[in-house]
């Protein structure tokens, strides 16, 4: 199905694009029945219906297995095994249905359920001191903060808590160390710096907003971490008012003009995956020679551009696709640019997740690379076209930012 700008609501049957897809599918079956001289029309139609029913059944079975695995988290003694089981099933689902939004939606559900378990177990470790802990909220930053988390991503987290006496800071610090340990025991890759066990990523809402509004952009002073603040999503509690918190954090970040300049500079500096000759920029040395780094040359530049655009245009939406729809609805984007962004996002994430399917659960230090020799001519052409779109989107965001400063 094409990327749908007309999609409204959660009922897919009401989408105009869904109606168009159904009509196209129906016509394809009728055409096959008309030209298939080895089978009757009734047989072709029966086989098409059987195929649809089998696909629906497979989808339901995968969802049931995923839900069963989620339900095991509360009582699991080995969280790592539960994590592996869940993502193995999720990658199997993606292989069949090739839906990046569904993959990330279900992955986000896993993170939120695991976060609830982590909070409970961390509080239990504090014993009697748990009753002295203030109200606490856990937010995801970076890939998980824009609803694009996979096991090949590093999980970046921020804890925001209520006002406390200085004497309680150590209690909170020990809780955050325990929280980090639970996620680590679950087998997720954690950012060693952007974690609540680092006091810089734990504080009251006022402290966080002041800290990031005045954050230095000098090398070694956290400047490279600024980009992650543009992407924030609630992990615990699940109804953690992400949009309200995003608005406050984004406002604080926008007041830090040197930081904004650096963010845009970082976005523009990401290397494009297409060379001057129109070929992919492949690795030239080592065991990765001849491979293409899609994450660094495609997905990361696109994510940075969309996050920067949401920041400039004050979109509180969580997730790249949600931001595109939000900005389109507010007429901050025209239809052509919105469609280009959506098509590019879907294509790049489809290619990357397919590579991850072939690698999981053998996690690598970085997302797996793409071997162009294994791509068909059509797939290679589509990849190049979408990488060119990334460059166009980057330039578009630069222009938008310059216009807002005039």
C-alpha positions, 0 to 999 in steps of 0.5 A, spaced: 500 500 500 502 506 498 504 511 503 497 515 505 497 522 507 489 521 506 489 516 512 485 519 518 483 515 524 485 508 526 480 504 522 484 502 515 477 501 512 475 508 512 482 510 508 481 512 501 488 509 500 485 503 503 480 503 498 484 504 492 489 498 494 483 494 495 480 496 488 487 494 485 488 488 488 481 486 486 482 487 479 489 484 479 485 477 481 480 478 476 486 479 471 489 473 473 482 469 472 481 472 465 488 470 463 490 463 467 488 458 462 490 452 467 485 454 472 477 456 472 475 463 475 472 460 481 479 456 483 483 463 482 478 466 486 478 461 491 485 461 492 486 468 493 481 468 498 484 462 502 491 466 501 488 472 504 485 468 510 492 465 511 495 472 511 490 474 516 491 468 521 498 468 521 498 476 523 493 474 529 498 468 531 504 473 531 500 478 535 498 473 540 505 470 541 508 477 542 502 479 547 504 472 551 511 474 551 509 481 553 505 478 559 511 474 561 515 480 563 512 481 570 514 474 572 520 473 568 527 471 572 531 471 565 529 478 562 534 477 556 531 471 554 524 474 554 527 480 550 530 475 545 524 471 544 520 477 543 524 480 538 525 474 534 518 473 533 517 481 531 522 480 526 518 474 523 512 478 523 516 484 519 519 479 514 512 477 512 508 484 512 514 489 511 511 494 516 516 499 519 511 503 523 508 496 526 514 494 528 516 500 531 509 500 535 510 493 537 517 495 539 515 501 543 510 497 547 515 492 549 519 498 552 514 501 556 512 494 559 519 493 560 520 500 563 514 498 568 517 492 570 524 496 571 521 501 575 517 496 580 524 491 581 528 498 582 523 500 587 523 493 591 531 494 591 530 500 595 526 497 600 524 501 606 527 507 602 522 506 596 517 510 600 521 516 600 522 516 592 518 522 589 514 521 583 518 519 577 517 519 570 522 515 565 523 518 558 526 515 552 531 520 547 534 518 541 531 513 536 526 510 542 524 517 543 522 518 536 518 511 536 524 508 532 527 503 537 530 496 535 535 492 538 540 494 534 539 501 537 542 504 543 537 506 548 537 513 551 533 515 557 532 521 562 528 520 569 524 526 571 522 527 578 518 531 583 522 536 588 526 533 593 530 535 599 537 534 597 538 529 602 534 524 598 538 525 592 542 519 593 536 515 594 534 517 587 541 516 584 541 509 587 534 507 584 537 510 577 543 505 578 538 499 579 533 502 573 539 502 568 541 495 571 534 492 569 535 494 562 542 492 561 540 485 564 534 485 559 539 484 554 538 491 551 544 496 548 544 502 553 547 508 552 553 509 557 552 516 558 545 518 556 542 514 562 539 516 568 544 513 572 548 519 570 546 525 574 546 530 568 540 525 565 536 525 572 532 531 575 526 535 576 523 538 570 525 545 572 532 543 572 532 539 566 529 545 562 534 550 565 540 545 564 539 544 557 537 551 555 544 553 558 548 546 555 554 548 552 556 546 545 563 546 546 566 539 544 567 535 551 561 539 554 555 535 552 554 538 545 554 532 541 548 530 546 544 536 544 541 532 538 537 527 542 533 532 546 529 533 540 526 526 540 523 525 547 517 519 548 514 517 555 516 510 557 513 510 564 508 511 566 505 510 559 500 516 559 506 520 561 504 527 557 509 526 552 507 532 548 507 537 554 514 535 556 516 535 549 513 542 548 517 545 555 524 541 553 523 544 545 522 551 548 528 550 553 532 548 547 530 553 542 532 558 547 539 556 547 541 559 540 548 556 540 545 549 541 540 550 535 546 553 530 550 546 532 544 542 531 543 545 524 550 544 523 550 537 525 544 535 521 547 539 514 554 535 516 551 528 515 554 525 509 550 523 503 550 516 501 551 518 494 558 520 491 559 525 485 559 519 480 552 517 482 554 511 486 553 509 493 559 511 498 561 504 499 566 502 505 573 501 502 577 497 507 577 491 512 571 486 512 566 491 511 569 493 504 564 493 498 558 494 504 554 500 504 552 504 511 545 505 510 544 508 518 550 513 517 548 515 510 541 515 510 537 514 516 541 518 521 541 524 516 533 523 515 532 523 522 536 529 524 533 533 519 525 531 521 527 532 528 530 539 527 524 541 522 519 539 528 523 543 533 523 549 528 516 548 527 514 547 534 511 540 533 509 536 539 508 530 535 512 523 537 515 520 531 517 522 524 511 520 521 506 523 526 510 529 525 510 529 518 502 529 518 502 534 524 506 539 520 502 537 513 495 538 517 498 545 520 500 547 513 507 548 515 509 542 509 506 542 502 503 535 500 509 534 495 514 535 500 510 531 505 509 525 501 517 525 499 519 525 506 514 519 508 516 515 502 523 516 504 522 514 511 518 508 509 523 505 504 530 506 508 527 503 514 524 497 510 531 496 507 534 497 514 529 492 518 530 487 513 538 487 514 536 486 521 532 480 520 538 477 517 542 478 523 538 478 529 539 475 535 547 476 533 547 484 535 553 487 532 556 494 535 552 498 529 546 496 525 548 491 519 550 494 513 547 493 506 551 489 500 549 492 494 551 486 490 545 482 493 540 488 491 536 487 484 537 493 479 530 496 481 532 495 489 538 499 488 535 504 483 530 505 489 535 506 494 539 511 490 533 515 489 531 515 496 538 517 498 537 523 493 531 525 497 534 525 504 539 530 501 533 534 498 530 534 505 536 536 509 537 542 504 529 544 505 530 544 513 536 549 512 532 553 508 526 553 513 531 555 519 534 560 515 527 563 513 525 563 521 531 567 523 530 573 518 
